Amino acid sequence: MENENLDEIEKPRIIIVTGMSGSGKTQACRCLEDLGYFCVDNLPPVFIPKFVELCSHASSHVNKVVFVVDTRSREFFDTLIHILEDMDKANLDYEMLFMDASDDAIIRRYKETRRRHPMATSSRISDGVAKERARLEAVRGKATYLIDTSSLSKTELRDKLKRLFGKHEGVDMNISVLSFGFKFGMPMDADMVLDVRFLPNPFYIEEMRHKSGNVPEVAAYIADKPITQEFIKRLDNLIDFLVPQYVKEGKSQLVIAVGCTGGMHRSVFIAKHIFDLIASNGYTVNLEHRDLMKNDVWEA
């Protein structure tokens, strides 16, 4: 009964990542996690079919999964080719990414990190590389994709992975705009902090003191000042330039924090302006006023 109606359940996308030690599998795994994949590292091959079955269950919300399988699993690794053949016979869909690099590149990376090669525990790195390459030959022949990282930068590798596994997935950089008050402390996760305490402060206007920067009259008071208008003009140019650069770089998350003294007036107004600007350019963006309600607010 447990297989009943499996055809009606959306099948998960299964990626098996394997290849040479030192070829960048860990970096690939991190990139795929950023693309929304559930990643399982160093899994003995015998457990792959069972895990696929669990992901295919109606109660599972895992629809994209990555298994990193390599020679670290020692004698268990040799069962991988048989597991793949069994999956083929059972019509279980999967894609295999084989990560490779030249011997020189792998040896150089191991010397730089001073880590021990899994197949050269008591011999030279070059001996371990040769043994591993021979051991992986049969698995390499079943690869759906092969990436040679010998001369790739981390950014170039990320771009390749996004083209292969990120298309049509709707995964964008996660942008958050956050207003805060300096008197309550700096946000620890901010990538960019803007201090707007130089702007005119509505706190000193009695009828505006207890109203937030979201209230139209407060927003108008801040926006009408020449210094605010000059700042916004320069700020818009900065945001329009920076955000596409972060996207191009492959950054998975961007937090823009805007601070004033209490996080109630100026920072709220500017954060909302930045949010509207980024959203109007087609990006997915969130807005949070962290400290707004820590103040004596009558109208937010």
C-alpha positions as CSV (number, residue, x, y, z in Angstrom):
1,M,0.0,0.0,0.0
2,E,2.9,2.4,0.6
3,N,3.5,2.6,-3.2
4,E,-0.1,3.5,-3.9
5,N,-0.7,6.6,-6.1
6,L,3.1,7.2,-6.4
7,D,2.6,8.1,-10.0
8,E,0.4,11.0,-8.9
9,I,3.0,12.4,-6.5
10,E,5.5,14.8,-8.0
11,K,8.8,13.0,-8.3
12,P,11.8,14.7,-6.6
13,R,14.7,15.8,-8.7
14,I,17.6,13.6,-7.7
15,I,21.2,14.7,-8.2
16,I,24.1,12.3,-7.4
17,V,27.4,14.2,-7.0
18,T,30.6,12.2,-7.1
19,G,34.1,12.5,-8.5
20,M,37.7,13.1,-7.6
21,S,38.6,14.2,-4.1
22,G,39.8,17.8,-4.3
23,S,37.7,18.6,-7.4
24,G,35.3,20.9,-5.6
25,K,32.4,18.6,-4.5
26,T,32.0,20.5,-1.2
27,Q,31.8,23.8,-3.0
28,A,29.3,22.3,-5.4
29,C,27.2,21.0,-2.5
30,R,27.1,24.5,-1.0
31,C,26.0,26.0,-4.2
32,L,23.3,23.5,-4.7
33,E,22.0,24.1,-1.2
34,D,21.7,27.8,-2.1
35,L,19.6,26.7,-5.1
36,G,17.2,25.0,-2.7
37,Y,18.4,21.4,-2.8
38,F,18.4,19.2,0.3
39,C,22.0,17.9,0.4
40,V,23.2,14.7,2.0
41,D,27.0,14.5,2.2
42,N,29.1,11.3,2.3
43,L,26.1,8.9,2.0
44,P,26.8,5.2,1.6
45,P,25.3,4.3,-1.8
46,V,23.2,1.5,-0.4
47,F,21.0,4.1,1.3
48,I,20.2,6.1,-1.8
49,P,17.1,4.1,-3.0
50,K,15.5,4.2,0.4
51,F,16.1,7.9,0.7
52,V,14.6,8.5,-2.7
53,E,11.6,6.4,-1.6
54,L,11.2,8.6,1.5
55,C,11.4,11.8,-0.6
56,S,8.7,10.4,-3.0
57,H,6.3,9.8,-0.1
58,A,3.2,12.0,-0.1
59,S,4.1,13.5,3.3
60,S,7.5,14.5,2.1
61,H,8.2,18.1,1.2
62,V,11.6,17.4,-0.2
63,N,11.4,17.7,-4.0
64,K,15.1,18.5,-4.8
65,V,17.8,16.4,-3.2
66,V,21.5,16.0,-3.7
67,F,23.5,12.9,-2.6
68,V,27.3,13.4,-2.4
69,V,28.9,10.0,-2.8
70,D,32.6,9.5,-3.0
71,T,35.6,7.4,-1.9
72,R,35.3,8.7,1.6
73,S,32.7,6.0,2.2
74,R,35.6,3.5,1.6
75,E,34.5,-0.1,0.8
76,F,30.8,1.1,0.6
77,F,31.6,3.2,-2.4
78,D,32.2,0.1,-4.6
79,T,28.5,-0.6,-4.4
80,L,27.6,2.6,-6.2
81,I,27.7,1.3,-9.7
82,H,25.4,-1.6,-8.7
83,I,23.0,0.7,-7.0
84,L,22.9,2.9,-10.1
85,E,22.1,-0.1,-12.2
86,D,19.3,-1.1,-9.9
87,M,17.9,2.4,-10.0
88,D,18.0,2.2,-13.8
89,K,16.1,-1.1,-13.8
90,A,13.5,0.4,-11.4
91,N,13.1,3.5,-13.6
92,L,14.2,5.8,-10.8
93,D,15.1,9.1,-12.4
94,Y,18.4,10.7,-11.4
95,E,21.2,12.8,-12.8
96,M,24.8,12.3,-12.0
97,L,27.3,15.2,-11.7
98,F,30.9,14.0,-11.9
99,M,33.4,16.5,-10.6
100,D,36.9,16.3,-11.9
101,A,40.2,18.2,-12.0
102,S,43.7,17.6,-13.3
103,D,46.2,15.7,-11.2
104,D,48.3,18.8,-10.8
105,A,45.4,20.9,-9.6
106,I,44.3,18.2,-7.1
107,I,47.8,17.8,-5.7
108,R,48.2,21.6,-5.4
109,R,44.9,22.0,-3.6
110,Y,45.8,19.2,-1.1
111,K,49.2,20.8,-0.4
112,E,47.6,24.2,0.1
113,T,45.0,22.8,2.6
114,R,47.4,20.3,4.2
115,R,44.5,17.8,4.3
116,R,45.1,14.1,3.8
117,H,43.9,12.5,0.6
118,P,41.4,9.7,1.4
119,M,43.3,7.2,-0.7
120,A,46.8,8.2,0.3
121,T,46.8,7.9,4.1
122,S,50.3,6.5,4.1
123,S,51.6,7.3,0.7
124,R,52.2,10.3,-1.6
125,I,49.2,12.3,-2.8
126,S,50.0,11.5,-6.4
127,D,49.6,7.8,-5.6
128,G,46.2,8.4,-4.0
129,V,45.0,10.4,-7.0
130,A,46.0,7.6,-9.4
131,K,44.3,5.0,-7.3
132,E,41.1,7.1,-7.0
133,R,41.0,7.9,-10.7
134,A,41.1,4.2,-11.5
135,R,38.5,3.4,-8.9
136,L,36.1,6.0,-10.3
137,E,36.5,5.1,-14.0
138,A,33.3,3.0,-14.2
139,V,31.2,5.5,-12.4
140,R,32.5,8.4,-14.5
141,G,31.1,6.6,-17.6
142,K,27.6,6.9,-16.2
143,A,27.8,10.7,-15.6
144,T,25.1,13.0,-16.9
145,Y,27.2,16.1,-16.4
146,L,31.0,16.4,-16.0
147,I,32.6,19.6,-14.7
148,D,36.4,20.0,-14.8
149,T,37.4,22.5,-12.1
150,S,41.1,22.6,-12.9
151,S,41.0,26.3,-14.0
152,L,37.6,27.3,-12.6
153,S,37.1,30.0,-10.0
154,K,34.4,29.5,-7.3
155,T,32.2,32.1,-9.1
156,E,32.6,30.3,-12.5
157,L,31.7,26.9,-10.8
158,R,28.6,28.5,-9.2
159,D,27.5,29.9,-12.6
160,K,27.8,26.5,-14.2
161,L,25.8,24.8,-11.5
162,K,23.1,27.5,-11.7
163,R,22.8,27.0,-15.4
164,L,22.6,23.2,-15.0
165,F,20.4,22.9,-11.9
166,G,18.9,26.3,-11.2
167,K,17.0,27.0,-14.4
168,H,13.2,27.1,-14.1
169,E,13.5,26.7,-10.3
170,G,12.6,30.3,-9.5
171,V,15.5,30.7,-7.1
172,D,16.6,34.3,-6.8
173,M,18.9,36.1,-4.4
174,N,17.1,36.7,-1.2
175,I,17.0,40.5,-0.6
176,S,15.9,41.9,2.8
177,V,15.7,45.6,3.6
178,L,15.7,46.3,7.4
179,S,15.2,49.5,9.3
180,F,16.7,49.7,12.8
181,G,17.6,52.0,15.7
182,F,21.2,52.4,16.6
183,K,20.3,52.7,20.3
184,F,19.0,49.1,20.1
185,G,22.2,47.7,18.5
186,M,23.4,47.0,15.0
187,P,21.9,44.1,13.1
188,M,24.5,41.3,13.0
189,D,23.5,39.9,9.6
190,A,23.7,43.2,7.6
191,D,25.7,43.2,4.4
192,M,25.3,46.9,3.9
193,V,24.5,49.5,6.6
194,L,23.2,53.0,5.8
195,D,23.3,55.6,8.6
196,V,20.6,58.2,8.0
197,R,20.9,60.1,11.2
198,F,22.0,63.2,9.2
199,L,18.5,63.6,7.7
200,P,15.9,65.9,9.4
201,N,14.4,64.2,12.5
202,P,10.6,64.4,12.9
203,F,11.1,63.4,16.5
204,Y,11.6,67.1,17.3
205,I,8.2,68.0,15.8
206,E,5.6,67.5,18.5
207,E,2.8,66.4,16.2
208,M,5.0,63.9,14.5
209,R,7.0,62.5,17.5
210,H,4.8,59.5,18.0
211,K,4.1,58.7,14.3
212,S,6.3,56.5,12.2
213,G,8.1,57.1,9.0
214,N,5.3,55.2,7.2
215,V,2.7,57.9,8.1
216,P,2.2,60.2,5.0
217,E,2.8,63.5,6.8
218,V,6.0,62.2,8.4
219,A,7.2,60.8,5.1
220,A,6.5,64.1,3.4
221,Y,8.4,66.1,6.1
222,I,11.5,64.0,5.5
223,A,11.2,63.8,1.7
224,D,10.6,67.5,1.2
225,K,14.0,68.5,2.5
226,P,16.7,69.3,-0.1
227,I,19.3,67.1,1.7
228,T,16.9,64.1,1.6
229,Q,16.2,64.7,-2.1
230,E,19.9,64.8,-2.9
231,F,20.6,61.7,-0.8
232,I,17.8,59.7,-2.4
233,K,19.1,60.6,-5.9
234,R,22.6,59.3,-5.0
235,L,21.2,56.3,-3.1
236,D,19.0,55.2,-6.0
237,N,22.1,55.2,-8.3
238,L,24.0,53.2,-5.7
239,I,21.2,50.6,-5.3
240,D,20.6,50.3,-9.1
241,F,24.3,49.7,-9.6
242,L,25.0,47.3,-6.6
243,V,22.1,44.9,-6.7
244,P,22.7,43.5,-10.2
245,Q,26.4,43.1,-9.2
246,Y,25.5,41.0,-6.2
247,V,23.2,38.9,-8.3
248,K,25.9,38.4,-11.0
249,E,28.4,37.4,-8.2
250,G,26.0,34.7,-7.2
251,K,25.3,36.0,-3.7
252,S,22.4,34.0,-2.2
253,Q,21.4,36.6,0.4
254,L,21.6,40.4,0.7
255,V,20.6,42.3,3.8
256,I,20.5,46.1,3.5
257,A,20.1,47.8,6.9
258,V,19.1,51.4,7.4
259,G,19.6,52.9,10.8
260,C,18.6,56.1,12.6
261,T,18.6,56.9,16.3
262,G,15.4,55.0,17.3
263,G,14.4,53.1,14.2
264,M,11.1,54.9,14.0
265,H,11.1,57.8,11.5
266,R,14.0,58.3,9.1
267,S,15.2,54.7,8.8
268,V,11.6,53.5,8.3
269,F,11.1,56.1,5.5
270,I,14.3,55.3,3.7
271,A,14.0,51.5,4.1
272,K,10.5,51.7,2.5
273,H,11.9,53.8,-0.4
274,I,14.7,51.2,-1.0
275,F,12.2,48.4,-0.8
276,D,9.9,50.0,-3.4
277,L,12.9,50.7,-5.7
278,I,14.2,47.2,-5.6
279,A,10.7,45.7,-6.0
280,S,10.1,48.0,-9.0
281,N,13.2,46.5,-10.7
282,G,11.6,43.0,-10.5
283,Y,13.5,41.5,-7.6
284,T,12.0,39.5,-4.8
285,V,12.5,41.6,-1.7
286,N,11.3,41.7,2.0
287,L,10.9,44.7,4.3
288,E,11.2,44.6,8.0
289,H,11.1,47.4,10.6
290,R,13.0,45.7,13.4
291,D,12.7,48.4,16.1
292,L,9.6,50.4,15.2
293,M,7.4,49.0,17.9
294,K,10.1,49.4,20.6
295,N,9.3,53.1,20.5
296,D,6.3,55.0,21.9
297,V,4.3,54.7,18.7
298,W,0.8,56.0,18.4
299,E,0.5,55.7,14.6
300,A,2.6,53.3,12.6
